[in-house]
Amino acid sequence: MKLLAFTDLHLSTEALKKVKEKVKKSKPDLLVCAGDLTIFENGLNEMLKRLSKIKKNILLIHGNHETASSMRKICSKYDNLIFIHNKHHIIDDYLFLGHGGGGFSIVDKGFKKIGKNFKKIIKKNKGKKTILITHAPPYKTKLDFIIDQHCGNKSIRKFIEKNKINLHLSGHLHENFRKKDTIKKTETINPGPYGKVIRV
């Protein structure tokens, strides 16, 4: 499967233009957004409306600049915008898991709780490739290293270490746009606002 992943657009018309250009050029099977489309929800309706016009299915989670309730409500108006915060979504042999919000905590109690359910879902779908999407980056990777220290999330890292995750996508830290790393055998990527084509 060919994905076009992006994150942290923050109302940027230039970033949205770049994403649309990559859709036309690379013809991905699916788009994935790891949150922060806006600046504190200003323009959220308009950004989601513009994304819906791409005419491709888009899996989304919210970032720390949106609330889950607002994203869920607006995404429900569009058939191709699929909000997967604390949910799973299956496409053929691919299992997608989503957890939005956050980004500032070292430990995420909400993720630890939903992680138990995600673990059961992974076991039920053995043989499928699993893609985890979070807004916060995992701890101790190139994705969470700023100002000489790691500031990512230990709960997310622990989940990746203990489960078979084929790909992890996150955002939040602008300094680390387009960086990637590995946790055991899992590739973890911050695709940045201009989008990154990824084959899974």
C-alpha atoms as an extended CHARMM CRD file, in Angstrom:
* protein
*
       200  EXT
         1         1  MET       CA              0.0000000000        0.0000000000        0.0000000000  PROA      1               0.0000000000
         2         2  LYS       CA              1.1880000000        3.4900000000       -0.8570000000  PROA      2               0.0000000000
         3         3  LEU       CA              0.4590000000        6.1170000000        1.8020000000  PROA      3               0.0000000000
         4         4  LEU       CA              0.8060000000        9.8690000000        1.6960000000  PROA      4               0.0000000000
         5         5  ALA       CA              1.3010000000       10.9390000000        5.3130000000  PROA      5               0.0000000000
         6         6  PHE       CA              1.4090000000       14.5060000000        6.5920000000  PROA      6               0.0000000000
         7         7  THR       CA              1.1590000000       16.4060000000        9.8590000000  PROA      7               0.0000000000
         8         8  ASP       CA              1.1060000000       19.8710000000       11.4460000000  PROA      8               0.0000000000
         9         9  LEU       CA             -0.2580000000       21.9350000000        8.5630000000  PROA      9               0.0000000000
        10        10  HSD       CA             -1.2960000000       24.6910000000       11.0000000000  PROA      10              0.0000000000
        11        11  LEU       CA             -3.4830000000       26.4410000000        8.3800000000  PROA      11              0.0000000000
        12        12  SER       CA             -0.6430000000       26.5860000000        5.8390000000  PROA      12              0.0000000000
        13        13  THR       CA             -2.0700000000       26.9770000000        2.3220000000  PROA      13              0.0000000000
        14        14  GLU       CA              1.4090000000       26.2480000000        0.9650000000  PROA      14              0.0000000000
        15        15  ALA       CA              1.5530000000       22.9170000000        2.8140000000  PROA      15              0.0000000000
        16        16  LEU       CA             -1.9300000000       21.9800000000        1.6170000000  PROA      16              0.0000000000
        17        17  LYS       CA             -0.8970000000       22.8170000000       -1.9470000000  PROA      17              0.0000000000
        18        18  LYS       CA              2.1900000000       20.5810000000       -1.6330000000  PROA      18              0.0000000000
        19        19  VAL       CA              0.0650000000       17.7030000000       -0.3100000000  PROA      19              0.0000000000
        20        20  LYS       CA             -2.3560000000       18.0560000000       -3.2290000000  PROA      20              0.0000000000
        21        21  GLU       CA              0.5320000000       18.1160000000       -5.7050000000  PROA      21              0.0000000000
        22        22  LYS       CA              1.9480000000       14.9080000000       -4.2120000000  PROA      22              0.0000000000
        23        23  VAL       CA             -1.4660000000       13.2480000000       -4.4690000000  PROA      23              0.0000000000
        24        24  LYS       CA             -1.5890000000       14.0160000000       -8.1940000000  PROA      24              0.0000000000
        25        25  LYS       CA              1.9990000000       12.9470000000       -8.7800000000  PROA      25              0.0000000000
        26        26  SER       CA              2.2630000000        9.8080000000       -6.6310000000  PROA      26              0.0000000000
        27        27  LYS       CA             -1.3800000000        8.6190000000       -6.6840000000  PROA      27              0.0000000000
        28        28  PRO       CA             -1.3890000000        7.1750000000       -3.1320000000  PROA      28              0.0000000000
        29        29  ASP       CA             -3.9360000000        4.5820000000       -2.0470000000  PROA      29              0.0000000000
        30        30  LEU       CA             -4.6330000000        6.4660000000        1.1690000000  PROA      30              0.0000000000
        31        31  LEU       CA             -3.7880000000        9.7160000000        2.9910000000  PROA      31              0.0000000000
        32        32  VAL       CA             -2.9500000000        9.8730000000        6.6990000000  PROA      32              0.0000000000
        33        33  CYS       CA             -2.9220000000       13.0180000000        8.8630000000  PROA      33              0.0000000000
        34        34  ALA       CA             -1.2260000000       12.9520000000       12.2860000000  PROA      34              0.0000000000
        35        35  GLY       CA             -2.9430000000       16.0760000000       13.6430000000  PROA      35              0.0000000000
        36        36  ASP       CA             -2.5800000000       19.8480000000       14.0670000000  PROA      36              0.0000000000
        37        37  LEU       CA             -4.3520000000       21.0290000000       10.9390000000  PROA      37              0.0000000000
        38        38  THR       CA             -5.0420000000       24.3720000000       12.5990000000  PROA      38              0.0000000000
        39        39  ILE       CA             -3.9430000000       26.9300000000       15.1570000000  PROA      39              0.0000000000
        40        40  PHE       CA             -6.2210000000       26.3050000000       18.1300000000  PROA      40              0.0000000000
        41        41  GLU       CA             -9.0790000000       25.1930000000       15.8530000000  PROA      41              0.0000000000
        42        42  ASN       CA             -9.2500000000       28.4500000000       13.8900000000  PROA      42              0.0000000000
        43        43  GLY       CA            -10.2360000000       27.5320000000       10.3440000000  PROA      43              0.0000000000
        44        44  LEU       CA            -10.8780000000       23.8720000000       11.1910000000  PROA      44              0.0000000000
        45        45  ASN       CA            -14.0920000000       23.6890000000        9.1590000000  PROA      45              0.0000000000
        46        46  GLU       CA            -12.3750000000       25.1720000000        6.1170000000  PROA      46              0.0000000000
        47        47  MET       CA             -9.2540000000       22.9730000000        6.3700000000  PROA      47              0.0000000000
        48        48  LEU       CA            -11.3080000000       19.7800000000        6.5910000000  PROA      48              0.0000000000
        49        49  LYS       CA            -13.5250000000       20.9270000000        3.7300000000  PROA      49              0.0000000000
        50        50  ARG       CA            -10.4450000000       21.5190000000        1.5630000000  PROA      50              0.0000000000
        51        51  LEU       CA             -8.9990000000       18.1280000000        2.4770000000  PROA      51              0.0000000000
        52        52  SER       CA            -12.2740000000       16.4020000000        1.6180000000  PROA      52              0.0000000000
        53        53  LYS       CA            -12.0520000000       17.8300000000       -1.9020000000  PROA      53              0.0000000000
        54        54  ILE       CA             -8.9080000000       15.7890000000       -2.5620000000  PROA      54              0.0000000000
        55        55  LYS       CA            -11.3280000000       12.9180000000       -3.2160000000  PROA      55              0.0000000000
        56        56  LYS       CA             -9.1730000000       10.3150000000       -1.5060000000  PROA      56              0.0000000000
        57        57  ASN       CA             -9.8890000000        8.5680000000        1.7590000000  PROA      57              0.0000000000
        58        58  ILE       CA             -8.0120000000       10.2960000000        4.5860000000  PROA      58              0.0000000000
        59        59  LEU       CA             -7.4440000000        8.8240000000        8.0520000000  PROA      59              0.0000000000
        60        60  LEU       CA             -7.1200000000       11.5850000000       10.6460000000  PROA      60              0.0000000000
        61        61  ILE       CA             -6.3900000000       12.1310000000       14.3040000000  PROA      61              0.0000000000
        62        62  HSD       CA             -6.3900000000       15.4600000000       16.1400000000  PROA      62              0.0000000000
        63        63  GLY       CA             -3.2800000000       17.1820000000       17.4580000000  PROA      63              0.0000000000
        64        64  ASN       CA             -2.8300000000       19.4150000000       20.4760000000  PROA      64              0.0000000000
        65        65  HSD       CA             -4.3820000000       22.3030000000       18.5120000000  PROA      65              0.0000000000
        66        66  GLU       CA             -7.7340000000       20.5330000000       18.0870000000  PROA      66              0.0000000000
        67        67  THR       CA            -10.1660000000       18.6710000000       20.2880000000  PROA      67              0.0000000000
        68        68  ALA       CA            -11.3650000000       15.1840000000       19.5100000000  PROA      68              0.0000000000
        69        69  SER       CA            -15.0100000000       16.2780000000       19.6810000000  PROA      69              0.0000000000
        70        70  SER       CA            -14.5950000000       19.0650000000       17.1030000000  PROA      70              0.0000000000
        71        71  MET       CA            -12.6500000000       16.8730000000       14.6850000000  PROA      71              0.0000000000
        72        72  ARG       CA            -15.1150000000       14.0030000000       15.0480000000  PROA      72              0.0000000000
        73        73  LYS       CA            -18.1290000000       16.2380000000       14.4550000000  PROA      73              0.0000000000
        74        74  ILE       CA            -16.7650000000       17.9010000000       11.3200000000  PROA      74              0.0000000000
        75        75  CYS       CA            -15.2240000000       14.7500000000        9.8320000000  PROA      75              0.0000000000
        76        76  SER       CA            -18.6210000000       13.0300000000       10.1080000000  PROA      76              0.0000000000
        77        77  LYS       CA            -19.9410000000       15.4110000000        7.4220000000  PROA      77              0.0000000000
        78        78  TYR       CA            -17.5810000000       13.9630000000        4.8170000000  PROA      78              0.0000000000
        79        79  ASP       CA            -17.5380000000       10.3870000000        3.5550000000  PROA      79              0.0000000000
        80        80  ASN       CA            -13.8000000000       10.3790000000        2.8570000000  PROA      80              0.0000000000
        81        81  LEU       CA            -12.5960000000       11.8730000000        6.1720000000  PROA      81              0.0000000000
        82        82  ILE       CA            -12.2120000000        9.0200000000        8.6690000000  PROA      82              0.0000000000
        83        83  PHE       CA            -11.4720000000       10.1170000000       12.2380000000  PROA      83              0.0000000000
        84        84  ILE       CA             -9.7230000000        7.2700000000       14.0770000000  PROA      84              0.0000000000
        85        85  HSD       CA             -8.7840000000        8.6840000000       17.4950000000  PROA      85              0.0000000000
        86        86  ASN       CA             -8.7940000000        5.7150000000       19.9010000000  PROA      86              0.0000000000
        87        87  LYS       CA            -10.1960000000        3.5560000000       17.1140000000  PROA      87              0.0000000000
        88        88  HSD       CA             -9.0190000000        1.1000000000       14.5210000000  PROA      88              0.0000000000
        89        89  HSD       CA             -9.6630000000        0.9570000000       10.8080000000  PROA      89              0.0000000000
        90        90  ILE       CA             -9.0580000000       -2.0000000000        8.5250000000  PROA      90              0.0000000000
        91        91  ILE       CA             -8.3610000000       -1.7990000000        4.8010000000  PROA      91              0.0000000000
        92        92  ASP       CA             -7.6980000000       -5.1900000000        3.2120000000  PROA      92              0.0000000000
        93        93  ASP       CA             -4.5450000000       -6.5550000000        4.9210000000  PROA      93              0.0000000000
        94        94  TYR       CA             -3.7650000000       -3.3280000000        6.7740000000  PROA      94              0.0000000000
        95        95  LEU       CA             -4.7420000000       -2.4080000000       10.3210000000  PROA      95              0.0000000000
        96        96  PHE       CA             -4.6170000000        1.2600000000       11.3240000000  PROA      96              0.0000000000
        97        97  LEU       CA             -4.6510000000        2.3760000000       14.9710000000  PROA      97              0.0000000000
        98        98  GLY       CA             -5.0590000000        6.0340000000       15.9600000000  PROA      98              0.0000000000
        99        99  HSD       CA             -4.4730000000        8.1280000000       19.0820000000  PROA      99              0.0000000000
       100       100  GLY       CA             -4.5720000000       11.9130000000       18.8150000000  PROA      100             0.0000000000
       101       101  GLY       CA             -3.9440000000       14.9000000000       21.0550000000  PROA      101             0.0000000000
       102       102  GLY       CA             -1.1740000000       15.3380000000       23.5700000000  PROA      102             0.0000000000
       103       103  GLY       CA              2.4370000000       15.7900000000       22.6790000000  PROA      103             0.0000000000
       104       104  PHE       CA              3.6880000000       17.3710000000       25.8800000000  PROA      104             0.0000000000
       105       105  SER       CA              3.5510000000       14.4860000000       28.3700000000  PROA      105             0.0000000000
       106       106  ILE       CA              6.2060000000       11.8590000000       28.9890000000  PROA      106             0.0000000000
       107       107  VAL       CA              3.5120000000        9.3950000000       30.1000000000  PROA      107             0.0000000000
       108       108  ASP       CA              0.0580000000        9.2440000000       28.4960000000  PROA      108             0.0000000000
       109       109  LYS       CA             -2.4930000000        7.5080000000       30.7280000000  PROA      109             0.0000000000
       110       110  GLY       CA             -5.1360000000        7.7300000000       27.9910000000  PROA      110             0.0000000000
       111       111  PHE       CA             -2.8870000000        5.9200000000       25.5460000000  PROA      111             0.0000000000
       112       112  LYS       CA             -1.9380000000        3.2940000000       28.1210000000  PROA      112             0.0000000000
       113       113  LYS       CA             -5.6430000000        2.5800000000       28.6170000000  PROA      113             0.0000000000
       114       114  ILE       CA             -6.5560000000        2.3630000000       24.9200000000  PROA      114             0.0000000000
       115       115  GLY       CA             -3.3110000000        0.4690000000       24.2920000000  PROA      115             0.0000000000
       116       116  LYS       CA             -4.7800000000       -2.5540000000       26.0920000000  PROA      116             0.0000000000
       117       117  ASN       CA             -7.6490000000       -2.5820000000       23.6080000000  PROA      117             0.0000000000
       118       118  PHE       CA             -5.2940000000       -1.9970000000       20.6770000000  PROA      118             0.0000000000
       119       119  LYS       CA             -3.2560000000       -5.0190000000       21.7900000000  PROA      119             0.0000000000
       120       120  LYS       CA             -6.3650000000       -7.2290000000       21.5890000000  PROA      120             0.0000000000
       121       121  ILE       CA             -7.2180000000       -5.8420000000       18.1460000000  PROA      121             0.0000000000
       122       122  ILE       CA             -3.6990000000       -6.6140000000       16.8900000000  PROA      122             0.0000000000
       123       123  LYS       CA             -4.0020000000      -10.2000000000       18.1550000000  PROA      123             0.0000000000
       124       124  LYS       CA             -7.3690000000      -10.5970000000       16.4080000000  PROA      124             0.0000000000
       125       125  ASN       CA             -5.8280000000       -9.4030000000       13.1560000000  PROA      125             0.0000000000
       126       126  LYS       CA             -2.6830000000      -11.5050000000       12.9760000000  PROA      126             0.0000000000
       127       127  GLY       CA             -1.2010000000      -11.4290000000        9.5180000000  PROA      127             0.0000000000
       128       128  LYS       CA             -2.2600000000       -7.8580000000        8.8520000000  PROA      128             0.0000000000
       129       129  LYS       CA              0.3050000000       -5.0750000000        8.6760000000  PROA      129             0.0000000000
       130       130  THR       CA             -0.2220000000       -2.6440000000       11.5490000000  PROA      130             0.0000000000
       131       131  ILE       CA              0.2010000000        1.1220000000       11.2440000000  PROA      131             0.0000000000
       132       132  LEU       CA              0.0560000000        3.1900000000       14.4380000000  PROA      132             0.0000000000
       133       133  ILE       CA             -0.7180000000        6.9120000000       14.1460000000  PROA      133             0.0000000000
       134       134  THR       CA             -0.1520000000        9.2540000000       17.1060000000  PROA      134             0.0000000000
       135       135  HSD       CA              0.3590000000       12.9880000000       17.3470000000  PROA      135             0.0000000000
       136       136  ALA       CA              3.0290000000       12.7110000000       20.0190000000  PROA      136             0.0000000000
       137       137  PRO       CA              6.4220000000       11.2470000000       19.0730000000  PROA      137             0.0000000000
       138       138  PRO       CA              7.8150000000        8.2090000000       20.8840000000  PROA      138             0.0000000000
       139       139  TYR       CA             10.5000000000        8.7070000000       23.5250000000  PROA      139             0.0000000000
       140       140  LYS       CA             14.2210000000        8.4760000000       22.7900000000  PROA      140             0.0000000000
       141       141  THR       CA             14.2250000000        8.6790000000       18.9930000000  PROA      141             0.0000000000
       142       142  LYS       CA             15.3160000000       11.2120000000       16.3940000000  PROA      142             0.0000000000
       143       143  LEU       CA             11.6840000000       12.3590000000       16.3630000000  PROA      143             0.0000000000
       144       144  ASP       CA             11.6540000000       13.6630000000       19.9400000000  PROA      144             0.0000000000
       145       145  PHE       CA             15.1760000000       15.0430000000       20.3310000000  PROA      145             0.0000000000
       146       146  ILE       CA             15.3030000000       18.8380000000       20.7470000000  PROA      146             0.0000000000
       147       147  ILE       CA             17.6120000000       21.1740000000       22.6770000000  PROA      147             0.0000000000
       148       148  ASP       CA             19.9490000000       18.3100000000       23.6260000000  PROA      148             0.0000000000
       149       149  GLN       CA             17.3080000000       16.1210000000       25.2190000000  PROA      149             0.0000000000
       150       150  HSD       CA             14.5010000000       13.6610000000       24.4710000000  PROA      150             0.0000000000
       151       151  CYS       CA             10.9760000000       14.8740000000       25.2460000000  PROA      151             0.0000000000
       152       152  GLY       CA              8.7530000000       12.2430000000       23.6120000000  PROA      152             0.0000000000
       153       153  ASN       CA              6.2430000000        9.8420000000       25.0590000000  PROA      153             0.0000000000
       154       154  LYS       CA              7.3700000000        6.7280000000       26.9380000000  PROA      154             0.0000000000
       155       155  SER       CA              3.9000000000        5.1160000000       26.8160000000  PROA      155             0.0000000000
       156       156  ILE       CA              3.9390000000        5.1360000000       23.0060000000  PROA      156             0.0000000000
       157       157  ARG       CA              7.4870000000        3.7970000000       22.8400000000  PROA      157             0.0000000000
       158       158  LYS       CA              6.6780000000        0.9660000000       25.2680000000  PROA      158             0.0000000000
       159       159  PHE       CA              3.6280000000       -0.0180000000       23.2000000000  PROA      159             0.0000000000
       160       160  ILE       CA              5.6990000000       -0.1380000000       20.0140000000  PROA      160             0.0000000000
       161       161  GLU       CA              8.3820000000       -2.2360000000       21.7430000000  PROA      161             0.0000000000
       162       162  LYS       CA              5.8310000000       -4.7720000000       23.0060000000  PROA      162             0.0000000000
       163       163  ASN       CA              3.6650000000       -5.1060000000       19.8940000000  PROA      163             0.0000000000
       164       164  LYS       CA              4.2650000000       -5.8970000000       16.2410000000  PROA      164             0.0000000000
       165       165  ILE       CA              3.9070000000       -2.4890000000       14.5930000000  PROA      165             0.0000000000
       166       166  ASN       CA              5.0570000000       -2.2330000000       10.9710000000  PROA      166             0.0000000000
       167       167  LEU       CA              4.9640000000        1.5570000000       10.7840000000  PROA      167             0.0000000000
       168       168  HSD       CA              4.4840000000        4.4010000000       13.2520000000  PROA      168             0.0000000000
       169       169  LEU       CA              3.5810000000        7.9490000000       12.1790000000  PROA      169             0.0000000000
       170       170  SER       CA              3.6250000000       11.0110000000       14.4160000000  PROA      170             0.0000000000
       171       171  GLY       CA              4.1220000000       14.7760000000       14.3540000000  PROA      171             0.0000000000
       172       172  HSD       CA              4.0720000000       17.5850000000       16.9100000000  PROA      172             0.0000000000
       173       173  LEU       CA              7.7430000000       18.6200000000       16.9460000000  PROA      173             0.0000000000
       174       174  HSD       CA              8.3360000000       20.9200000000       13.9840000000  PROA      174             0.0000000000
       175       175  GLU       CA             12.0920000000       20.7420000000       14.4570000000  PROA      175             0.0000000000
       176       176  ASN       CA             11.9530000000       17.0840000000       13.4730000000  PROA      176             0.0000000000
       177       177  PHE       CA              9.8190000000       17.2210000000       10.3270000000  PROA      177             0.0000000000
       178       178  ARG       CA             10.7420000000       14.4410000000        7.8570000000  PROA      178             0.0000000000
       179       179  LYS       CA             12.9770000000       12.6500000000       10.3470000000  PROA      179             0.0000000000
       180       180  LYS       CA             12.7320000000        8.9070000000       10.8280000000  PROA      180             0.0000000000
       181       181  ASP       CA             14.1220000000        6.2930000000       13.1760000000  PROA      181             0.0000000000
       182       182  THR       CA             13.5360000000        2.7040000000       14.2310000000  PROA      182             0.0000000000
       183       183  ILE       CA             12.3140000000        1.1220000000       17.4690000000  PROA      183             0.0000000000
       184       184  LYS       CA             13.2920000000       -2.5310000000       17.2600000000  PROA      184             0.0000000000
       185       185  LYS       CA             11.9210000000       -3.4290000000       13.7970000000  PROA      185             0.0000000000
       186       186  THR       CA              9.3910000000       -0.6010000000       13.6380000000  PROA      186             0.0000000000
       187       187  GLU       CA             10.0490000000        2.3890000000       11.4190000000  PROA      187             0.0000000000
       188       188  THR       CA              8.8190000000        5.6140000000       13.0180000000  PROA      188             0.0000000000
       189       189  ILE       CA              8.4070000000        8.7490000000       10.8870000000  PROA      189             0.0000000000
       190       190  ASN       CA              7.4550000000       12.4060000000       11.2830000000  PROA      190             0.0000000000
       191       191  PRO       CA              6.2700000000       13.1180000000        7.6980000000  PROA      191             0.0000000000
       192       192  GLY       CA              6.0500000000       16.8950000000        8.1050000000  PROA      192             0.0000000000
       193       193  PRO       CA              3.4590000000       19.2710000000        6.6240000000  PROA      193             0.0000000000
       194       194  TYR       CA              4.4700000000       18.8650000000        2.9580000000  PROA      194             0.0000000000
       195       195  GLY       CA              3.7290000000       15.1390000000        3.0770000000  PROA      195             0.0000000000
       196       196  LYS       CA              5.7930000000       12.0220000000        2.5880000000  PROA      196             0.0000000000
       197       197  VAL       CA              5.0410000000        9.0540000000        0.3540000000  PROA      197             0.0000000000
       198       198  ILE       CA              5.5240000000        5.7860000000        2.2500000000  PROA      198             0.0000000000
       199       199  ARG       CA              5.1390000000        2.2250000000        1.0010000000  PROA      199             0.0000000000
       200       200  VAL       CA              3.9790000000       -0.2900000000        3.5800000000  PROA      200             0.0000000000
